[in-house]
Amino acid sequence: MSHSQSHSAPSQSDLDVLALLTSDSTNLGPLPPQSQQGQRNKKALPKRDSPMDALMISAVIAGSEKISRHHFGHGAIPRTGTYASCDESRPASPSPHPAKFTMRSSQAPRSERLRLEAEAKAKTQDQQGSSSNPITMTSKPKRKMSIDPVPISQTLQLSSSPSSPSHSFNYFHPTPSHSSFAAASTTKSGRAKVRCMARTRIPTPHGELFLHLYHNSQDTKEHLAIVIDPIQLDDKARKAAPKGRKEIRSKSLDAVWREGETEMERIVRGAYLGRLSPGQTTSTQPTDNSIDDVEMGISEQLDELPIQDQDVKPLVRIHSECYTGETIGSMRCDCGEQLDEALRQIALPQQLKSQISNQFHQHAHGNGILPTPDPSRGSSPSVGERGRTVPGRGVVIYLRQEGRGIGLLEKIRAYNLQDLGNDTVTANLMLGHGADERKYDVAAEILRDLDLAEEGIRLLTNNPEKVEGLSKEGIRIVERVGMIPRDWKCHTQNENDEKEYKEYRERRAGVGLIGSGAAKGPELEKYLRTKVERMGHMIDIPENLQ
Ligand SMILES: Nc1nc2c(ncn2[C@@H]2O[C@H](COP(=O)(O)OP(=O)(O)OP(=O)(O)O)[C@@H](O)[C@H]2O)c(=O)[nH]1
């Protein structure tokens, strides 16, 4: 095939050549006479290339110089066994103007980015130096930069603290040099002070919730409040809820933090309504009181509303951090399961029972431990008439009190002592700790900030110390709801209850820690028994396990 013909229709001679190439080697005609046996064997070998197929022929006819047999099969590179890409196996192009490929990054060169970052940093420092006023976001940056010249978090920090902003910012403990500021942050009555620094919406297998991050005057930990309150997100839920139900909102978050704070500041810290979406920029109405009023407890008296006895009280769990149980799925304890179970129960719709509150009011002011509910009944006692179903609501206060307050390092050491045969209580004592070093003062203040202290809560726990600790801090507990380990629930399972069984099967089939199945095993068994037998937890060991 001549070069001049390469882009035109194939001639008869081209087709003849192709017919020859693609014909079976056995049809090539008689072989020339052989002089030696070995030579004959060699010549008798079939043709090296196998017959070409229709796709190859069409490629040749199309006249492309770039198609080769290797391209057709993406030939393997013999030594590495890997497959060559089209580019690697392409023969040098005879074209006088080979196509050029250039890579272009849409990002500025690193040197330019570093220069812009340095400029922005210097500018921020200048602004901080020249003015004690918080920086607002009203003036637009002159040009688009790789980082925002005035990060909004700095604006938020400046508006809440006299200290210079830093990444490890803590409202009550800004820096060691501001210790006088931190000391001034305790109330006259000596109560812990808390402030919700930010809130955001998180979708989860149990529905959407609001995660609140708190700073406090007692320690430098970031304690959390996980609020489930569907009426804030869904009009249908709002309609289904009893009239007068209040949203669970943080007073300190919604308060005015500084004069002239911007809409953007309020939205970024989470003081917004419903669900954020592009274009929606409406924050909540700030509460009348300033942040100082909230912290000094003045608003508590102003905000008191009549208690809505008709509504079901919010379900609250005070949960202590457990890295091993919640993050790596340890079955030495049931903490991961408890966190999941708490969120699940809080999100469950509730039956309105008007008599509940009245029955439990008598316990609220006494020091007596509230009655243990029957586990088969679920989360509410079966007093009162069955009423209509209303959306569930409540909070998990997630306290960073790892290892019952001794910290992760000490808990890991305690586990090794447990492996020598000691139970969870003895192991703590051997390390020089108390059996339980947790406190509930910060949790109580967070509940107060969420306006749940006066209204009354149903507390999800088996632990008598939690009931007592919170009551002493002035939290009104109208009911204690037991936490039954899922594995123990299975032992008391009513197999005739199809719905319950189906639910149980679904949970067992779950993946991931949140939304997953039951924790179980001999170590968990021992842990649970110790809590009941040595720590007074108010839960019955199933009969067949005694
Ligand atoms: N020191 C120590 N802490 C543990 C151990 N196992 C779990 N924890 C911690 O115990 C805390 C949970 O406390 P629990 O006693 O399981 O339960 P509780 O919160 O007191 O009681 P409930 O409200 O009924 O669940 C978490 O902080 C865990 O990190 C252990 O073996 N030793």
The ligand as a MOL file (V3000), in Angstrom:
LIG
                    3D

  0  0  0     0  0            999 V3000
M  V30 BEGIN CTAB
M  V30 COUNTS 32 34 0 0 0
M  V30 BEGIN ATOM
M  V30 1 N -11.6990 2.9360 84.6500 0
M  V30 2 C -12.4280 2.2420 83.8010 0
M  V30 3 N -13.3440 2.8920 83.0710 0
M  V30 4 C -14.1020 2.1750 82.2330 0
M  V30 5 C -13.9720 0.7870 82.0770 0
M  V30 6 N -14.8580 0.3780 81.1520 0
M  V30 7 C -15.5320 1.4660 80.7470 0
M  V30 8 N -15.0830 2.5530 81.3930 0
M  V30 9 C -15.5380 3.9430 81.3110 0
M  V30 10 O -16.7640 4.0060 81.9940 0
M  V30 11 C -17.5140 5.0950 81.4980 0
M  V30 12 C -18.9450 4.5980 81.3170 0
M  V30 13 O -19.4090 4.3110 82.5640 0
M  V30 14 P -20.2590 3.0390 82.9590 0
M  V30 15 O -19.9370 2.7360 84.3830 0
M  V30 16 O -20.0820 1.9620 81.9330 0
M  V30 17 O -21.7290 3.4450 82.8310 0
M  V30 18 P -22.4220 4.6690 83.4750 0
M  V30 19 O -22.3500 5.7490 82.4810 0
M  V30 20 O -21.8790 4.9600 84.8290 0
M  V30 21 O -23.8690 4.1240 83.7540 0
M  V30 22 P -25.0970 4.1030 82.8230 0
M  V30 23 O -25.6150 5.4920 82.7560 0
M  V30 24 O -26.0540 3.2050 83.4760 0
M  V30 25 O -24.6120 3.5880 81.5180 0
M  V30 26 C -16.8020 5.5620 80.2550 0
M  V30 27 O -16.0990 6.7390 80.5780 0
M  V30 28 C -15.8150 4.4440 79.9450 0
M  V30 29 O -14.6270 4.9340 79.3440 0
M  V30 30 C -12.9890 0.1360 82.8620 0
M  V30 31 O -12.8250 -1.0610 82.8120 0
M  V30 32 N -12.2540 0.9050 83.7030 0
M  V30 END ATOM
M  V30 BEGIN BOND
M  V30 1 1 1 2
M  V30 2 2 2 3
M  V30 3 1 2 32
M  V30 4 1 3 4
M  V30 5 2 4 5
M  V30 6 1 4 8
M  V30 7 1 5 6
M  V30 8 1 5 30
M  V30 9 2 6 7
M  V30 10 1 7 8
M  V30 11 1 8 9
M  V30 12 1 9 10
M  V30 13 1 9 28
M  V30 14 1 10 11
M  V30 15 1 11 12
M  V30 16 1 11 26
M  V30 17 1 12 13
M  V30 18 1 13 14
M  V30 19 2 14 15
M  V30 20 1 14 16
M  V30 21 1 14 17
M  V30 22 1 17 18
M  V30 23 2 18 19
M  V30 24 1 18 20
M  V30 25 1 18 21
M  V30 26 1 21 22
M  V30 27 2 22 23
M  V30 28 1 22 24
M  V30 29 1 22 25
M  V30 30 1 26 27
M  V30 31 1 26 28
M  V30 32 1 28 29
M  V30 33 2 30 31
M  V30 34 1 30 32
M  V30 END BOND
M  V30 END CTAB
M  END
